[in-house]
Amino acid sequence: MRQVNYDFRLFRPVQTVENGEVNAGPLLRYRQDGPVFRATCEGGVVIHSHMVGNVKDDGGLYFRYHHLSMAQEGPSAPVSGLCHSRLEVLRDGRYRLF
């Protein structure tokens, strides 16, 4: 696989997992320093989110996240979790994460 670089890349969710809170509105801003990855996310139902983790040898990401989202009655309780994302590099050079 060619060298992967997430630094200054922007992402938007295309699809939400069945139990997910994130819709298509948030903008995710990625940064990378060597094997260390971090990101922030805001927009849509997400009030604010942070992610931090590692870029794996195959370009995938292994990270922890925490966020606050907006519910009808106001901000939700903080949510946190662990995620392993798989990378697909599209022909035009864009990254798709699963």
C-alpha positions as CSV (number, residue, x, y, z in Angstrom):
1,M,0.0,0.0,0.0
2,R,1.3,3.5,-0.7
3,Q,2.1,5.9,2.1
4,V,-1.1,7.0,3.8
5,N,-1.4,10.6,5.1
6,Y,-4.6,11.8,6.9
7,D,-3.1,15.2,7.8
8,F,-5.5,18.0,7.0
9,R,-8.0,15.7,5.4
10,L,-11.8,16.5,5.8
11,F,-14.4,13.8,6.0
12,R,-18.2,13.7,6.2
13,P,-20.2,10.6,7.1
14,V,-22.0,9.0,4.2
15,Q,-23.9,6.4,6.2
16,T,-24.7,5.8,9.9
17,V,-24.4,2.5,11.6
18,E,-27.6,1.0,13.0
19,N,-26.9,2.2,16.6
20,G,-25.0,5.3,15.6
21,E,-25.9,8.9,16.5
22,V,-23.9,10.6,13.8
23,N,-25.8,11.7,10.6
24,A,-24.5,13.2,7.4
25,G,-24.1,16.7,8.8
26,P,-20.8,16.6,10.8
27,L,-17.5,17.7,9.3
28,L,-14.5,15.7,10.6
29,R,-11.0,17.3,10.5
30,Y,-8.1,14.9,10.6
31,R,-4.5,15.4,11.6
32,Q,-1.6,13.0,11.6
33,D,1.9,13.0,13.0
34,G,3.7,9.8,12.0
35,P,1.6,6.9,13.3
36,V,-0.5,9.2,15.6
37,F,-3.9,10.3,14.4
38,R,-6.3,12.8,15.9
39,A,-9.5,14.5,14.7
40,T,-12.3,16.8,15.8
41,C,-15.9,16.6,14.6
42,E,-18.7,19.2,14.8
43,G,-22.0,19.8,13.0
44,G,-25.3,18.1,12.5
45,V,-26.3,16.5,15.8
46,V,-22.7,16.5,17.0
47,I,-22.0,19.4,19.4
48,H,-18.3,18.4,19.7
49,S,-16.2,15.3,19.3
50,H,-12.5,14.3,19.7
51,M,-10.8,11.2,18.3
52,V,-7.2,10.0,19.0
53,G,-5.4,6.8,18.0
54,N,-3.0,5.1,15.7
55,V,-2.7,4.7,11.9
56,K,-2.1,1.0,11.3
57,D,0.4,-0.3,8.6
58,D,-2.5,-1.0,6.2
59,G,-3.8,2.6,6.6
60,G,-6.7,1.7,8.8
61,L,-7.3,3.6,12.0
62,Y,-7.6,2.3,15.6
63,F,-8.8,5.0,17.9
64,R,-10.9,6.1,20.9
65,Y,-13.6,8.8,20.6
66,H,-15.8,10.8,22.8
67,H,-18.6,13.2,21.8
68,L,-21.6,15.2,22.9
69,S,-24.7,15.2,20.6
70,M,-27.9,17.2,20.5
71,A,-31.1,15.4,21.3
72,Q,-34.6,17.0,21.2
73,E,-34.5,17.7,24.9
74,G,-30.9,19.2,24.8
75,P,-27.4,17.9,24.9
76,S,-27.0,14.1,25.4
77,A,-24.8,12.5,28.0
78,P,-21.2,12.1,26.9
79,V,-20.6,9.1,24.7
80,S,-17.3,7.3,24.2
81,G,-16.0,4.3,22.5
82,L,-13.4,2.4,20.5
83,C,-13.3,2.1,16.7
84,H,-11.3,0.3,14.1
85,S,-11.8,1.8,10.6
86,R,-10.7,0.2,7.4
87,L,-9.3,2.4,4.6
88,E,-10.1,2.3,0.9
89,V,-8.2,4.7,-1.4
90,L,-10.4,5.6,-4.3
91,R,-9.1,6.0,-7.9
92,D,-9.2,9.8,-7.6
93,G,-7.1,9.8,-4.4
94,R,-9.9,10.3,-1.9
95,Y,-10.1,8.2,1.2
96,R,-13.1,6.2,2.2
97,L,-13.2,4.7,5.7
98,F,-15.4,1.8,6.9
